[in-house]
Amino acid sequence: MTTGLLRERLLTVAPEVRQRVVQELPPAVAETLLYDWRFWARPEQLPPPDPWRIWVIQAGRGWGKTRTGAEFVKQWVLCRPGTRAAVVARTFEDGRDVCVEGESGLLAILPPREVVRWNRSLGELLLRNGSRIDVYPAVEPNRLRGPQQHVAWCDELASWRYREAWDNLLLGTRLGTDTRIVVTTTPRPTALYRAVIALPGVVVTRGSTFDNADHLDPLALASWQQQYHGTRLGRQELLGELLDDVPGALWKRAWFEDRRPAPELRRVVVAIDPAVTTAPGADETGIIVAGLGVDGRHYVLADLSCRTTPTEWAQRALAAYDRYRADRIVAEVNNGGDLVETVLRTLRPTVPYRAVHASRGKQVRAEPVAALYEQGRVSHCELFVELEDQLVSWTPESGSSPDRLDALVWALTELQQTAMPTALLVLDHARRRGLT
């Protein structure tokens, strides 16, 4: 039986049977089938029919996005000697550890004989046929300004911080006469992502985590289904839906788009919203670091929220206090009582600390902070996925008590209580620089 005929017959059996049969074949035949993506892929994981220039794969976690992106690049560079390809991930580490070295990455699916050299420190993958694949971090958009490529793979585009990274990549994908870009991402309604899927020549493939059930742990799938079914998080992260802002929510996602580095800061606080218990499924302990700039704006510097023991989250808060040279730690004590202060004082007796009490309802406390965002007076210094998702999905009627949101409200409320009027801040900053 020829390899082609065997391939056609095996395509009619279940994936696990197919895998077992291939392992028992002669090495040469098995290798041919092992690296044949069309033999293993689901139909929706194969490139759409032409014409298209940008293929966006918008799907839930575990759908097979990484494998699909890697296979697309592999096919392109192996069939076209001398191809220049770019792999752009949110950070260089993501590109290296997931897109290239991950279990579904390029090194796992390229025939070893085709790889000449992988330089993990530079992110350079050289192939025997003269093709080259380079890894770039989206957090450093200027690194994409000069390079040119025939084909590009953008991983988790909806989590990219800078629009400029996409623009530079798009302008740099210009070699040859048939340039292609594949985007693999879990969707979030960021301005960048919405702009990309609205471009002409874009084809969007949508999918769910459960499309890949044959290759995922059944117990994990059942757990996810039980925990996240019907929730916004489940619809976004598992079903791959692009969700708009929630009607009635105090925050809108557009308010986070003006990301900017923090200037000199007049004051920095670390805010803690402690979890009552560390039992499975319990709330996280919200830990947010925020500062008041000399320009009068508020800057969210870090989201360090976690689900762990009191000692460990206290150590995390103290580490943030040191790293960001904070002025104070503030914490809500309605649920935890004296726990927060006791744990902090045990680890560091002299740390500046203030307990805050939720004497007013959450909506009353949150509305002035949401108003700061609406007025354009708050900037997130980077993309805080979990925090931002929590902010745009909470409504006063939801009945939930989001930990990251609570910690953010306490941090910005603390800064507001000591903030000067903007004009005085600008004057003070100019005086300190000797300009007045």
Secondary structure, DSSP 8 states (H G I E B T S, - for coil): --HHHHHHHHTTS-HHHHHHHHHTS-HHHHHHHHT-HHHHS-GGGS---SS-SEEEEEE-TTSSHHHHHHHHHHHHHHHSTT-EEEEEESSHHHIIIIIISSTTSHHHHS-GGGEEEEETTTTEEEETTS-EEEEEETT-GGGGSS--BSEEEEESGGG-S-HHHHHHHHHHB-SSS--EEEEEE-----HHHHHHHTSTTEEEEEE-GGGGGGGS-HHHHHHHHHHHTTSHHHHHHTS-------TT-S--GGGG-------SEEEEEEEEE--S--STT---BEEEEEEEETTS-EEEEEE--B-S-HHHHHHHHHHHHHHTT-SEEEEE-TTTTTHHHHHHHHH-TT--EEEE---S-HHHHHHHHHHHHHTT-EEESS--HHHHHHHHH--TTS----HHHHHHHHHHHHHHHH---HHHHHHHHHHHTT--
